[in-house]
Amino acid sequence: MDGDNLHHAPDRRETAFAPEDVSVTALPSRAIDAERLTSWARARGGRLLVVDDSATNRMVVAGLLAKAGFSVETATGGAEAVEAVSQAPVPPEAVLMDVAMPDMDGLTATATIRRLGDERASIPIIAVTANALPEDRVRCLAAGMNDYLTKPVRRADLLGALERWLAPQSA
C-alpha cells in the first residue's frame, strides 16, 4: 500500500521521476568539455605548484595535472609554498592550495604571497579544499585566492579553473 501511495504521489512522480526531466545530453556535453579542457591543457602546458599536507592528495592532484600536460612541483604546507613562490628562479604560473594545513594554512600562505610586492604577488591561487560551505568559499576569495574547488576534485574542474586564470601561452 505504501508503494502505491509513493507511486501515485503527483508531486514526486511529476518532478523527480518524469522522463522529460532526464537530460540525455548532460553526460556527452560533460565529456566533450573534459576533452576540450584536456586538449587545451596539453597544448598550453606550464608550471604549477600543488600544495597539500596530505601526500595522497598531492599525488592525486599532481598526477591529474601531469597527465594533462603540466609540469608540477609540490609543497607540503603553506610555509613551503611561500618559499617556493618567492625563491624559485622561475615561479610557478599558478598555485593549487589546500586551505587546512598544520604549519601555515592556505589562507595565511595566500595573504603572504599577495604581499610579495612583485609580479609573483599576482600568481593565480586556486583553493582545493574539503571545506565545502558557502562561507568557506567567501573566506578563500577574501584571503586573495582567485578560485575555489572542493575535494574530491575532478580533472575537468581543475582544468576549467586553470583555463580561467592562466594567460594564453605566447607562440
N, C-alpha and C positions, 0 to 999 in steps of 0.2 A: 504494500500500500504506500509506504514512504517513497519507493521508487516511482510510483505513478505520480505522486504529488510533485516530485522533483522534475519529472519528465514534462508534466503539463504546466509547470510554473512559467507563465508567459514572459516574465522579465528575464529569467535565466536563459530560456530557450532562444529568445529573440536576440539577446545581446551577446551571450557567451558562446552559443553553440551553432548559430545560424551559419550556413556555408558562405553566405555573402560577406561575412566578417573575416574570412580567412584570406590573407593576401598571398596569392600564388607567386607574385613577383618579389616578395621580400627576400627570400634566400638567394635567388640568382643575382639580384642587384647588389646584395651584400658581397657575394663572391666576385662580381665584376669590380666593385670598389676595392676589394682587397687585392685583386690582380693589378688594378691601376696603380694603387699605392706601392705595391711591391716593385712594379716596373719603374715608378718614379724614384724609389729609394736606390735601386740598382744603378740607374742612370746618374743619379746625383752623388751618392756616396757621401763621405765626410767623416769627421772625427767627433765621437760622442763620449761623454763621461756618465757612467751609471753608478749611482751612489745608494748603497743599501747596507745595513748592518747584517742582514741575513745572506749568507753565502749562497743559499738556494735561490733567493730572489735575484741576486746579482747575476747568477749563472743563467737563469731563465731569461731575464730581460736582455742581458748582453748577447745571449745566443740568438734570440729573435732578431735583434738588430744586426748582428754579424751576418746572419743568414740572408738578411735583406740587402746586404752590401755595404754596411757601415763599418768603419774601424772603431772599436770600442775599448775604452780603458775603464777600469773600475776603481772605486774607493769604498772603504768600509764604514765611513762616517762623515759627518759634516766637516770636522776639522781637516780631515784628509782631502775632502772635496775643495775646500777653500784653498788649501796649499796647491792642489793640482791645477786649479784655475789661475791662481796668482803667480805661480812659479814656473809653469811649463813654458818652454821656449815658444811653442805654438799652442795656444789654449784650445780646448775643445770648442766645437761650434755650438753645442747645446749640452745641457746637463739634465739628466733624468734623476730626480732626487726623491728619496724616501723622506717622510716627514718625521716619524718617531724613531730616533736613534739615540743611543745612550751617551755618547761623548758630546756631541753638539747636534741638536736636532736640525732638520731641514729648513725650518723657518729661520733660525738663527744663522745657519750657513748661507742661506739666500740673502738675508739682510747684510751679512758681511761681504759677500761678493758684490752686492749692489753699491757698496761704499768704496770699492777699489779705486775709483777715480780715473780709470782709463777705459778703453773700449771693452775690456773684459767685464766691466760692470754691466754691460748690456747683453751679455750672453743669454740666450733663451734658457730658462729653467722651468722644467715641467715636473710637477709633483706626481709621483707614482706611489700611492698610499693606500693602506687598508682603511683609512678614515673616510667614511663614505657619507657623512651627514652634510646637509647643505652649508651649515656653518663652518665645517672643515674646509670646504672649497673657498668660502669667503676669507678665512684666515690665511690660506695659502696665497691667494691673489693679493691680499692686503700686505703680505710679507714681501711681495715683489716677484712671486712666481708668475710666469706667463700663462701657464695652463695647468690642468688638473686631471689626472686619470686615477681610477680606483683599481685596486687589485681584487681579483686576479685580472691582469691586463691582457687584452687581446692584441695580436700583432697589428691588425688594421687600425686599432685605436692609437697605438704607439706611432705608427707611420703617419696617420692622419694629423696627430699633434705636431710631429716634426715637419710635415709638409706646410702646416700653418705658420711655423715660426722660423724655419731655415730659409735664408736667402737663396735664390737660384744660384747654381754654380756658374762661374764665368766659363765661356767656351774657350 
